[in-house]
């Protein structure tokens, strides 16, 4: 259910009246952090309370799939938490519906400490809506034995090279070269500098879009793309299993994937090397997914300075670095991201250490790629993925498939309100 529909439900139930605010504490929410990170957050709370006598911090964690509903419930009741952890698409939707508080003034004194691309993720219509906490990027792991058999000696430097390498691997070894997440083809378009929507109309049937999908189709045809779960909403389990089984030449994944390979397939890990994932023509790295802390609508104005102070503490260099090291993600402050833990590759480093360093090099280019401002977007995205599947697998001419999907999108977009 979308946020708009939840609001309508609560309005009909008469739950929109403001309630009393509990001013004696700062309540902040995270999603899916317990029990693994309970010691971390308890320690952060204890340090802050010790440094700020009289301030009471309450931490609440929800499963990722219920936190949005819980948040809407509390906002419409007039008792929102002071801070809530969100990803960027969630924040965009909440901000569009007027359910978040811009934090430009509260972050001003610390703005220079955050990586600029992280802050840019959180700017909607010229205003900032969150304190960045952590993000991720993808790296390319490659099987050096398969590469050697295919006559390849280094990681690919562009998407075109990824696909060319994949075709060469298939033709020379009989194995798949790569397994892109084609359920996220919209993000791939954007990373390659190809708009999905322009001026309220779908435009992904241009000659450039058709050419990209045709390259995918050509690679699929010769066996260069792993066919298992290629268009699944989450193809990662199938992809990493294929890589661990020695059936896949390249793995595009977050650095944490190397730890799974090391634990499950030591023989494959021993012959794995790592390279940064190529930036698109846009200069954007693949796999970015920022999580941050936002201030919901309804937090009283007189409490905002205290909430901002805690948010800056929660996301400062020290705390981000400690969390990122534990969670195997990347911090979003300049100083923490430059820590030797991320950038220094020890002598005789394995793929896991190389992946951390490769990912750190890309962090300044990390952005969360998604189509903003469209209600019920998932329904539209599914029709795009279905069209790309038809074109890539040869069931339909690529241009014809994309034309049909564009027509579906534009009929739907014509009925939606502009944001």
JOSUL-V910944 format. One record per run of one state. SS is the DSSP state (2 for helix, 1 for strand, 0 for the rest). FROM is the first residue (numbers start at 0). TO is the last residue. If there is no record, write none. Layout:
ss-><SS & SS>
from-><FROM & FROM>
to-><TO & TO>
This chain:
ss-><0 & 2 & 0 & 1 & 0 & 2 & 0 & 1 & 0 & 2 & 0 & 1 & 2 & 0 & 1 & 0 & 2 & 1 & 0 & 2 & 0 & 1 & 0 & 1 & 0 & 1 & 0 & 1 & 2 & 0 & 2 & 0 & 1 & 0 & 1 & 0 & 2 & 0 & 1 & 0 & 1 & 0 & 2 & 0 & 1 & 0 & 2 & 0 & 1 & 0 & 1 & 0 & 2 & 0 & 2 & 0 & 1 & 0 & 1 & 0 & 1 & 0 & 2 & 0 & 2 & 0 & 1 & 0 & 1 & 2 & 0 & 2 & 0 & 2 & 1 & 0 & 2 & 0 & 2 & 0>
from-><0 & 2 & 12 & 24 & 31 & 37 & 51 & 55 & 62 & 66 & 76 & 82 & 87 & 96 & 99 & 101 & 103 & 113 & 114 & 115 & 121 & 122 & 124 & 126 & 128 & 130 & 135 & 137 & 143 & 150 & 158 & 173 & 175 & 176 & 177 & 178 & 181 & 191 & 196 & 198 & 200 & 202 & 206 & 221 & 224 & 225 & 235 & 244 & 247 & 248 & 249 & 254 & 255 & 264 & 265 & 270 & 271 & 276 & 284 & 285 & 290 & 296 & 300 & 314 & 316 & 327 & 329 & 331 & 332 & 333 & 337 & 339 & 343 & 350 & 365 & 366 & 376 & 392 & 397 & 413>
to-><1 & 11 & 23 & 30 & 36 & 50 & 54 & 61 & 65 & 75 & 81 & 86 & 95 & 98 & 100 & 102 & 112 & 113 & 114 & 120 & 121 & 123 & 125 & 127 & 129 & 134 & 136 & 142 & 149 & 157 & 172 & 174 & 175 & 176 & 177 & 180 & 190 & 195 & 197 & 199 & 201 & 205 & 220 & 223 & 224 & 234 & 243 & 246 & 247 & 248 & 253 & 254 & 263 & 264 & 269 & 270 & 275 & 283 & 284 & 289 & 295 & 299 & 313 & 315 & 326 & 328 & 330 & 331 & 332 & 336 & 338 & 342 & 349 & 364 & 365 & 375 & 391 & 396 & 412 & 418>
